[in-house]
Amino acid sequence: MTDYSDAFLKQILQRTKVVAVVGVSMNPVRPSYYVARYLSLKGYSVIPVNPGHAGAKLFGQTVRASLSDISEPVEMVDIFRRSEAVPPIVDEALAAFPNLRTIWMQIGVEHVEAAAKAQARGVDVVMNRCPKIEYQRLFGELRMGGFATGVISSKL
């Protein structure tokens, strides 16, 4: 299922404080980078996860090699990986975070079996959606035909 009510998505975005972003890139033009950056600018604590960049700093946080390397509680895991890579990520998230509340799979990422496993443990699942886009849409930040400008105009 990828048809979620606005109330469901808004509830997730409002209750979440700590997000582990799996597959984050250090490249600022990559979606995983700018989505993670956006979330951090909106007040979320974003923990970047990418084994290729472990130990580097991103958004004031140390990049972790895996979810198991995170010692603090995580409420949401945002997955920027191909759909076939999702099951072990979900398994690791469920094992590492007893209070995990949400598995979020990015646009183009879906895995019904992994979603069912998480849901059976009481974890909410969102597939084929982007938390940045949903945040902008649900909290009134989309303007100019769907583009978030983020630009403050001033008179010259």
N, C-alpha and C positions, 0 to 999 in steps of 0.2 A: 504494500500500500504506500503510495506516495501522495495521497490526497489528504492533507492535514488541515484541520481547522485553524483559523487565525488565533483563536483563543489558546489552543494547544501550543502553537509555536511561540506565542507571546509569553505564555507561562514559563516555558523552558528558558527563553532569553531573559526573563525577569528574575528567575530564581537562581540562575547560574552565576557563579563568581569566578570559578577556576576552570580553565579550559586547557587540555593538552591537545596540541595540534600535531597530528602524526603526518609526516611527509612534508613538513614546512621547508621552504626553500630559502636560501640566503640571498637569492636574486630578487631585487625589488620589483621587477616586472612580472614575476610569476604570481598567479592567483593565490597560492598558498602563503606567500609572503604578505601580500597586501590585505588579505582577509585577516591573517593573524595580527598584523599591525593595526588594522581598523578595530578589531576586538579589544586590543590593548588600549587604544585611544578612547574607547568607550567605557573603560574602567574594569574590564575583565583582567584577571591575572592569567596571562597566556604562557604556557610552558611548551616551548618548541621541542619536537621530537624528530630527529633525523640522524641515523647512525653515521652518515657521511660527514656530518658537521658537529658531532658530539664534542663538547667542551668549548665551542665558540659561544659568543654572546649575541643575543638577538632580543630586542625590546626589553633590555635590562635583565634578561633571564639567561641561564646557561642552557645551551641546547643539549638535550639528553639523547642517548643512543637508542633507548627503548622506554616504553611505559614503565617497565619494572625498575628503571633507574630513578623514578620520581618518588620521593619520600613523603611529600605533602599530599593531603587529600585532593582528589580531582573529582569534579562534578560532571564534566562533559568531556568526551573524547571526540574531536573533530577529525575525520579521516580524509586525507588527500592522497589516496592510493587507488590503484585499479581495483575493481570489484573482486577479482579473484584473490587479492591480498587481504581482504577484510576478515575472514574467519580467524586467523591467528591473532590479529589485532584485537578483535572482540574478546577472544579467549584470554589474552594477556590483560586486557582492561578489566574484565570481570574478576580475574585473580588478584590483580594489583590494587584495585580500589573497591573496598567493600561497600562504600557509600556512593558509588557511581550512580548518577541519575539519568544520564543521557548519552547515547551513542548517536553521533551526527555524521552522516555520510554526505560528502559534497556532491555537487551537480555531476551526473554521469556515473555515480557510484551507488550500486545497489547490491545487496546480498540477502535474499529472503531467509535462508536458513540461519545465517549469523544473527539477523534481526530477531528471528523467533527465539533463538537461544537467549539473547539479551532480555527480550520481553518476558520470557519465562522466569527470569531472575528479578523482574520488577523494574527493569530499566526501560525508559522511553527511548524510542528509536525514530530517527528522521533520516530518510534516504532521498538522494537526488535533489537536495536543496542546499543553499548556501546561507549560513547564519548572517553574513554581512548583508546580503540582499534582503533577507527576511527582516532583519533589524531595521534597515532603512525603510522598507515598505510598511512595517507595522508601527513604527514610531515616527512616521511622517517626515522622513528625511529625503524622500525621492522628489525631485523637482525637474523641470525642463524635459518633459517627455521621457522620464525614466532614468535620467542621469543625475547622480548626486554631485552637485557642484562643489560644495564645501568652500566656496569662494565668498569672501565678504567684500561687497563692493563699497567703494567710497567715492564721494564726489571730488573731482579734481579742480 
